[in-house]
Structure formats: structure tokens, C-alpha cells
Amino acid sequence: MLSRPVSRLLIANVARRSFTSQARNNSRQQYQWSRSRWNFSSGKSSRLAAVTALSGGIAFVLHASTSPSDNKLSTPSKVDYNQVRKSISALLDDNNYDDGSYGPLFVRLGWHASGTYSHIDSTGGSNGGCMRFQPESDWDANKGLHLARERLESVYRAHPGLTYADLYTLAAVVAIEEMGGPKIKWRPGRNDHKDGKQSPPDGRLPDAAQGAQHIRDIFYRMGFNDQEIVALLGAHSMGRCHTDRSGFDGPWTFAPTTFSNEFFRLLLEEKWQLRRWKGPKQYEDVRTKSIMMLPADMALIEDPEFRKYVLQYAKDADKFAKDFATAFEKLLELGVDFKTTDGSRQGKNTSLWSRIFG
Ligand code: HEM
């Protein structure tokens, strides 16, 4: 029997050979899914330095301590999350969608639901499930994600007690695992808000046209460091860009429904040139012209500090998978308070108020 990393690479290689520039125009490539699973225990999320937390000032403390009005509190004990996982899995494959899977779109849904978090004022994050409401549903950055939310609606209805906020994040976790990625620690407890009034301001998700400084601004705001940023961006081994969503076009790898470290390997090993087309500035590989990189992706090899981690992850797929699992778990929990069995609240990224005063 082949080892998991070897079998994954074989899949990627077969896919690469069969992936022609024609495939860019015909978005119905079929890939065999690697269903192998890695099981890593996740390390502790890095704590925010007190000095960073204090930078928001007392006004922010008052703001952060006001509790949101939720219309649906998560009742995790009533929900069979193994069944929820199965229901999500059953929705992933679809030959008529993109490369044959909703997996990458589910990953993007979980990430965009969470990536609005700011540790400056503890607003944003996956709690609330607000992307189903305006204004968040209408943000340019969230174009196309209604397809994922609509696809998941049947799962929400089939599992009373499940919240949208938990569903959107669990869908990302299940999708990654089913695409051959690592097991990601996930726990329920997010509540649903009754409208979009508590959505943070637009503009918190990254702009793909920009470079290293912008990426740091966005991810430091969430509390991530350079290593975690690079690990997270490795998610671009999955999925593709769509001209009717972001305006960009094409997949990053030759096996876009497989979780792998191919994004890093290709970044380093392929030659990249500007694509000549009417769309926004993006790069294509010189050899096949069938895969792409965003300006923001290229920043990972242009910036020396980011590049260090790209080199590590391109060489060591297991390290990438392990670091990705840890960073992704942290991302999905940003700003979420989890209820403990004694009724108290406990979260890794709770408000400044609770971090200081317990
Ligand atoms: C600097 C940070 C990032 C930028 C600028 C960025 C940008 C983009 C863009 C422009 C798309 C194409 C959307 C479309 O047209 O459909 C995309 C797709 C995607 N992104 Fe990112 N992204 C970033 C970070 C992340 C992170 C942190 C994750 C997850 C951990 C992620 C996961 C994905 C996935 C899975 C897709 C494919 C979606 C699909 O196939 O429909 N991205 N990203």
C-alpha cells in the first residue's frame, strides 16, 4: 500500500499531466478525491500580548463588554455532530459544479465568516452567522458564497439546535478533511444573531491585488503571525478564482479538489509571468498557462520573512498540514465564547474585558 503523502502526490501528478489550458475554460475537471486523513493534535493558539490588547484603550473595553443580542443560542448538546458531518460530506460532490466539488467553496465560506475578526475591539468573527444577512451577504469579497450557504440550508433544517454560525465553520472543516487534509479540531457553541446589525464594517477581508504590507495588516489584526499567515494561505491548493466573483480566473494547482502543499511547491518551482488579458493583474505559469497566482500569493515569495515559511512548507507536506490545522482551528474560533459545562463562557479569543478581569 502506498503511504498517504505518496498517494496524494500521485493524484496531484496525474491531475497535473491531464490538466491543460483548455481546462481553464472548461471548469468541469474531475479529480479523484483523496480521502486520506491526518490526525494531528493541535497546539495552543498563541496568546495576544497584553500590550497589544491594551492598545485598544478603555473605550474599547466598554464596547467589547456589551453582550450581543442573539436570537438563536446554540444548543450543542442536542445536536449529533457526527450526523451533521455526514450530511455535509454528502453535499460535497457535484459533477456539475466547478471541478466537481463544493469543498473549496465551503472552505472559503468558513474562512470569510471568521476572517472579519479584529482583536482591537473584539468584533467580527464567525459567531453570529451574520453573512446570511445584509450587509455582509452583499460584500464584494463574499460574492459567490450564497451558493455555499444555499447548499448547506438542508443541513441546517435537518438538525434542530444547529446554528448557522457553527454550520458554516464545520462545513469548512469537513470539506478540508474530505479533500485529504488534516483533521481540524472543531467545537460547537457559536450563536446566531437575528440580523446583520452586528456585522463589522466592510473592508476587513484581504484584497488580492495587494502585497505583503496589506496581508500583514489584515492578518495581524486577527492576531496571526507570519508563519500562521503563510500556513493559512496554503488553502489556495484548493479551489479556483471566478471572473464573476473576484474577477480573477483559474485554479492555483493542477488538483484543485485536493488539500496538499502544491501551492507552495508550484509558487517556488514554476516560472510565473503576468497574464495578458482584460482582467485584473494576475500571474500564470509560463509552462502550461493553466494555473494562476494572485498578486497577494506572489507576495509570499517576494517577502523574505514569508518566503522562509514557503520554503519549509514546500519541502515538508506533513509540517504544512499540521501547522495549517492549528492556524485554521484558531481562525474559526476568533471572537467566539464557548459555553463550558458549568454554564460559564470560555474562549481562546475572548474580549479584552474577560482577558483582564477573568
Ligand atoms: C491574503 C489573503 C487572501 C487573499 C487575498 C485571497 C483571495 C482569494 C480570491 C481572490 C479568491 C477567488 C474567489 C473567487 O473568485 O471565487 C479566493 C478563493 C479561495 N480562497 Fe482565498 N484569499 C486569501 C486567504 C485565504 C485563506 C486564509 C483561506 C483559507 C484558509 C483561503 C481559501 C480560499 C479557497 C478555498 C478559495 C477557493 C474558493 C472556490 O474555489 O470557490 N483564502 N481567495
Boltz pocket constraint, residues with backbone or C-beta under 6 A from the ligand:
constraints:
  - pocket:
      binder: B
      contacts: [[A, 103], [A, 104], [A, 105], [A, 107], [A, 108], [A, 111], [A, 143], [A, 144], [A, 206], [A, 207], [A, 208], [A, 209], [A, 215], [A, 229], [A, 232], [A, 233], [A, 235], [A, 236], [A, 238], [A, 239], [A, 240], [A, 241], [A, 242], [A, 243], [A, 245], [A, 246], [A, 247], [A, 248], [A, 294], [A, 296], [A, 328]]
      max_distance: 6.0
